[in-house]
């Protein structure tokens, strides 16, 4: 008996789904394409490009190293000025001719300790104030 009521339920559900189904949307007419009008300056289509072959390299760009202008400072240090192009870009590098190789005998590591202490502060100045003063 349970099989009969299951069958009746399936049939009823199927009929309800068919009865409540959507109707397909109405078809809209497709517009007819207009033929292109030929222009006076029609050009031939470009030749096909062979994508399997590498293109020929173009001419090498002209380049030369920038001119270096050396300016002596009042403290004896040298300032090198290089202008490259028209882009306003500033880069600063401080290069000191001394280092660990100039440490006095018996005081090896003095340069390293001095470098490490530069970010610790000095006297009344903390690390940030010392950095701003330098």
N, C-alpha and C positions, 0 to 999 in steps of 0.2 A: 504494500500500500504506500510505503514511503517513496518507492520508485515512481509511482504514478503522480504524486504531488510534486516531486522534484521535476519530472518531465513537464508538468503543467506550468510550473514556475518558470522554467527555462523558455518555454514557448511564449508565455505571457511577456517575459522580459524582452525577448527578441522582437516581438511585435511592437512593444512600446518604443524600443530603440529605432525601429524602422519608421514608425509613425512620427517620431519627434526629430527625425534626421533633417539636416539642412538641405536646402535646394542649392544646386550649384549656381555661382554668380553668373549674371548675364554677360555674354561676351561683348567686349567693346570693339567696334570696328577699327581695324588698323589703318592708319593714314597712308595714303599712296605717296611714295617718295617722288620728289620732284627731280628731274634730271639736272645735273650740274650745267651751268651755263659756261661755255668756253670763253676764256678771257683772251685778250689780244696778246698778252705776254706769256702764253703757255710755254713752259720749259720742259725739256725732256727729263724723264725721271733719272735720278743719279744712278751711276753704275753700281752694281752689286759689290759689296765689300767682302773680301776674302777674310773671314774671321779666323781661319786656321793659321794664317801667316802673321808673323810679328810685324808691326809697323816700322818704318824706317826712322831712325833717330833724327831729331831736329838738330839745329846748330847748337853748339855749346854756348852757354851764356857767358858773357864777359864778366870777369871778376878779378879783383885785385885786392891785396891786403889793405886795410885802412892805414892812413898816414898817422904816425905817432908824433904827438907834440909833447916835448918834455919841458915841464915848468919847475924850476927850483923854488922851494919854499924858504921862508926866512929861518926856519930851524934846521936847514940843511937837508931835509928830506926831499925826494924827487916826486913830482906828480906827473904821471903819464896820462895824456888825454887822447882818446881815440874816438873819432866820430864815424859811425857806421850808418849810412842811410839817413832818412828824414824822420824816423820814428823816435820820439822823445823817450828814451830809456836810459836810466841811470843804474850803473852797477859799480859798487865800491869793493875793492879788495885791498887789505892792508898786508903788505909783505915786509917782514923785518929780516934783515940779513943775519941776525944772530939767532941762536937757539941753544939746544942742549950741547952743541959742539963748542960753545963759548963759555960753558960753566967753568968756574975756577977749580983748580986742582984741590981736592979734598971737600968740595962743595957740589959734588955731582947731584943732579936733581933739582938744583935751585930754580932753573927755568920752569920745570914742571910744577913745582910748588907755587911759584909766582903766578903761573897761568891758572892753576886751580883756585887760588885765593881771589882772583878777579871777580868771581861770581859769589863771593861770600861777604863783601862789604869791607870797609876800612875806616878806622877812626870813628867819627860820629855818623858816618853814612852807612845805611844798610845796603843790601845788594842792589835794590832798584835805584836808590839815590845815587850810588856809585856808578851804575850803568848810565844814568842820565847825565852825570857830570862828565863822564868820558866821552 
